Amino acid sequence: MTAKSKHTAKNTPHILGARKFAAISAVEGLTLNTAGRNRRDQAETRRLSQDERRQEIITAYKRLGG
């Protein structure tokens, strides 16, 4: 490794894609309800960034009182 390149597993985040996340969720028995599926589909249609998607989810949970 050079002095500039200091990537290690410790400081590099591991990000799951949608397919892997869905597969893990299925194994765990977790599913999205209708509202969650609609929110996901709308986020894809509107091409929201990850931060915008996260904010949509936070807002939805705040409305539910959670």
Buried (B, 14 or more C-beta within 10 A) or exposed (E): EEEEEEEEEEEEEEEEEEEEEBEEEEEEEEEEEEEEEEBBEEBEEEEBEEEEBEEBBEEEEEEEEE
